[in-house]
């Protein structure tokens, strides 16, 4: 009887430890390369492939990431063989065929897609021919919702660099956090937009939006200012941002040099959200 009780306790302990896995344990994510495409605005779905470049902080045989509602179809790794993976609620657990030693660097590639998650505020929102993410939510616990559009270590302290490429139908723009790199016409009715974020930021601070936009540009004390607005509000942008130079100068006077590369805004149906380089501002405020 005593041995049976000990065996049962051991099994329960193993089950608890498996359930208590923590995203990002044993790794430090260095860089995310996020690729999105095949947007279906009627079904509200997209397909994605994200590369997670990480460094092992100790010997590991698995990696735990977070991904909410989107379904993973394949996981590969450049340096190590993947033995398998499973999704458990918001967790993606990837198992390796051998141990990855401490300080080793690896590139994990995850293919996924499907229906996205959103709450009343945060997550991925679809509005007609527009789609965008809000990096935090008020209802979700914890509040960070990077996990709603790419597999990641979704907490407020784990920071990394980003490259985001988005393929959308011609006539639509894809605007993301970071610096604009290129817009490549693919010759098939789509354009691929590439943005890069050289600073290390948390997952809730990176962002994207896809839709029909017009760009207004200015410069404040050497800092580029970009505002992407819907065509029906674009004419109102100069008047709405008439004080932007004085505001930027005031903040630099109070807090020091601006730490990013541009001051950026995008008009979205729900706002406002302070994504780095890419503040989502409610259309009604323009």
C-alpha positions in Angstrom: 0.0 0.0 0.0 2.8 2.4 0.9 4.7 1.7 -2.3 1.5 2.3 -4.3 1.0 5.6 -2.6 4.6 6.6 -3.3 4.3 5.6 -7.0 1.0 7.6 -7.4 2.6 10.6 -5.7 5.6 10.4 -8.1 3.3 10.2 -11.1 1.3 13.2 -9.9 4.5 15.1 -9.3 5.7 14.4 -12.9 2.3 15.5 -14.3 2.4 18.7 -12.2 5.9 19.5 -13.4 4.9 18.9 -17.0 1.9 21.2 -16.7 4.0 23.8 -14.8 6.3 24.4 -17.8 7.2 28.0 -18.2 7.7 29.7 -21.6 11.3 30.7 -22.1 12.8 28.7 -19.3 16.4 27.8 -20.1 16.7 30.1 -23.1 17.3 33.7 -24.0 15.6 34.8 -27.2 17.9 37.0 -29.3 15.9 37.7 -32.5 12.5 37.0 -34.0 12.0 36.8 -37.8 8.2 37.0 -38.3 6.6 36.2 -41.7 2.9 36.6 -42.2 0.7 36.1 -45.4 -2.3 34.5 -47.0 -4.7 36.9 -45.2 -8.4 35.9 -45.5 -10.4 38.9 -44.4 -13.7 37.0 -44.7 -12.6 34.0 -42.6 -10.3 36.1 -40.5 -7.3 33.8 -40.8 -3.7 34.1 -41.9 -0.6 31.9 -42.2 2.7 32.5 -40.5 6.3 31.3 -40.3 8.4 32.6 -37.4 12.1 32.0 -36.7 13.1 32.2 -33.1 16.9 32.7 -32.6 17.8 31.8 -29.1 20.8 31.0 -26.8 20.5 28.2 -24.2 21.2 29.5 -20.7 21.7 25.9 -19.4 21.5 22.4 -20.9 18.1 21.8 -22.3 16.2 19.1 -24.2 13.1 21.2 -24.9 11.9 24.7 -25.6 8.6 26.2 -24.4 7.0 29.1 -26.3 3.6 30.7 -26.2 1.1 30.8 -29.1 -2.6 31.5 -28.6 -5.3 29.7 -30.8 -3.1 29.5 -33.9 -2.3 25.9 -34.9 1.3 24.8 -35.5 1.9 22.6 -38.6 5.7 22.1 -38.5 8.7 22.9 -36.3 12.3 22.6 -37.5 15.7 23.6 -36.1 18.8 24.5 -38.1 21.3 23.1 -35.7 19.5 20.3 -33.8 17.0 17.6 -34.7 13.4 18.1 -33.5 12.0 15.0 -31.9 8.4 16.3 -31.8 6.2 19.1 -30.5 2.8 19.5 -28.8 0.5 22.4 -28.1 -1.1 22.6 -24.6 -3.5 25.5 -24.3 -1.3 28.6 -25.0 2.0 26.6 -24.7 4.0 25.2 -27.6 6.5 22.6 -26.3 9.3 21.6 -28.7 11.4 18.5 -27.9 14.8 17.9 -29.3 16.5 14.5 -30.1 19.6 15.5 -28.1 20.6 17.9 -25.5 21.4 21.5 -26.4 24.3 22.6 -24.3 24.4 25.8 -22.3 25.6 28.8 -24.4 24.7 27.1 -27.7 22.8 29.2 -30.2 20.0 27.7 -32.3 17.3 28.8 -34.8 13.9 27.3 -34.3 11.4 27.8 -37.2 7.6 27.4 -36.5 5.0 27.2 -39.3 1.4 28.0 -38.1 -1.8 29.6 -39.0 -5.6 29.7 -38.5 -8.0 31.8 -36.6 -6.7 34.6 -34.4 -7.6 35.6 -30.8 -8.8 38.9 -29.6 -10.6 40.1 -26.5 -12.6 43.4 -26.2 -9.3 45.3 -26.5 -6.1 43.3 -27.1 -5.1 40.7 -29.6 -5.6 40.5 -33.4 -8.6 42.5 -34.7 -10.2 42.3 -38.1 -12.3 45.2 -39.4 -13.5 45.0 -43.0 -10.4 45.0 -45.1 -8.1 45.9 -42.2 -6.3 43.7 -39.7 -4.0 44.8 -36.8 -2.8 43.7 -33.4 -3.0 45.4 -30.0 -0.1 44.1 -27.9 -1.8 44.2 -24.5 -5.3 43.2 -23.2 -7.3 44.3 -20.3 -9.2 41.0 -19.8 -6.3 38.6 -20.3 -4.0 37.6 -17.5 -1.2 38.3 -18.0 -1.9 41.3 -20.2 0.7 40.8 -22.9 -0.6 39.4 -26.2 2.3 39.0 -28.5 1.4 35.3 -28.5 -1.7 36.1 -30.6 0.2 36.5 -33.8 3.6 34.8 -33.4 5.2 32.1 -31.2 7.3 33.8 -28.5 8.4 34.2 -24.9 5.5 36.5 -24.1 6.4 38.4 -21.0 7.2 42.0 -20.2 10.9 41.5 -19.4 12.2 39.1 -22.2 13.4 41.5 -25.0 14.7 40.8 -28.4 15.3 42.3 -31.9 12.8 41.8 -34.7 12.4 41.5 -38.5 8.9 41.4 -39.7 7.9 40.6 -43.3 4.2 40.7 -44.4 2.8 39.7 -47.8 -0.5 41.5 -48.6 -2.6 42.2 -51.7 -1.4 45.1 -53.8 -3.3 48.3 -52.8 -2.8 47.4 -49.1 0.2 48.5 -47.0 1.7 46.5 -44.2 3.0 48.8 -41.4 5.1 47.4 -38.5 7.3 48.6 -35.7 10.9 49.4 -36.6 12.5 50.8 -39.7 11.0 50.4 -43.2 13.4 48.3 -45.3 11.6 47.5 -48.5 8.3 46.8 -50.4 8.8 44.1 -53.0 6.2 43.6 -55.7 6.0 39.8 -56.2 4.4 40.0 -59.6 1.4 37.9 -58.5 -0.9 40.7 -57.2 0.9 40.8 -53.8 3.6 42.9 -52.2 6.0 41.9 -49.4 6.7 44.5 -46.8 9.9 44.3 -44.7 10.5 46.1 -41.4 13.4 45.8 -38.9 13.5 46.7 -35.2 17.2 47.0 -34.2 16.4 47.9 -30.5 15.6 45.1 -28.1 11.9 45.3 -27.1 9.3 43.1 -25.4 6.8 41.1 -27.4 3.9 43.3 -26.7 5.7 46.3 -28.2 6.1 44.9 -31.7 3.1 45.4 -34.0 1.6 45.1 -37.4 -1.4 46.4 -39.4 -2.5 45.7 -42.9 -4.9 47.9 -44.9 -5.3 50.8 -47.2 -3.3 53.7 -45.8 -1.8 57.0 -46.9 1.5 58.2 -45.5 2.2 61.7 -44.0 5.8 62.5 -43.1 7.7 65.2 -41.2 10.9 65.6 -39.2 11.2 66.7 -35.6 14.7 67.7 -34.5 16.2 65.1 -36.9 13.7 62.4 -35.9 11.5 61.1 -38.7 7.7 61.4 -38.0 5.4 59.1 -39.9 1.6 59.0 -39.7 -0.4 56.3 -41.7 -4.0 57.2 -41.9 -7.0 55.8 -43.8 -7.7 57.7 -47.0 -10.9 59.3 -45.6 -8.9 60.9 -42.7 -5.6 61.6 -44.4 -6.4 65.2 -45.1 -6.9 65.8 -41.4 -3.5 64.5 -40.3 -1.5 67.8 -40.7 -3.9 69.7 -38.4 -4.1 66.8 -35.9 -0.3 66.7 -35.6 0.4 70.4 -35.8 2.1 70.3 -32.3 4.1 67.1 -32.8 7.5 68.9 -33.1 7.0 70.9 -29.9 5.8 67.7 -28.1 8.9 65.7 -29.1 11.2 68.5 -28.1 9.5 68.8 -24.7 9.8 65.1 -24.0 13.5 65.1 -25.0 14.1 68.1 -22.7 12.4 66.2 -19.8 13.7 62.7 -20.4 16.7 62.8 -22.7 17.3 61.8 -26.3 14.6 59.8 -28.0 15.7 56.1 -27.8 14.1 54.9 -31.0 14.4 55.6 -34.7 11.1 57.4 -35.6 7.9 58.7 -34.1 5.2 56.6 -35.8 1.4 56.6 -35.7 -1.2 54.5 -37.5 -5.0 55.0 -37.5 -6.9 51.9 -36.3 -10.5 51.3 -35.4 -9.5 50.6 -31.7 -6.8 52.7 -30.1 -4.6 53.9 -28.6 -1.7 51.6 -28.0 1.9 52.6 -27.5 3.8 50.1 -29.8 7.4 51.1 -30.4 7.6 53.2 -33.6 4.0 52.4 -34.3 1.5 53.9 -32.0 -2.0 52.9 -32.9 -4.3 55.9 -32.7 -8.1 55.6 -32.9 -9.3 56.8 -36.3 -11.8 59.1 -34.6 -9.0 61.0 -33.0 -7.5 62.1 -36.4 
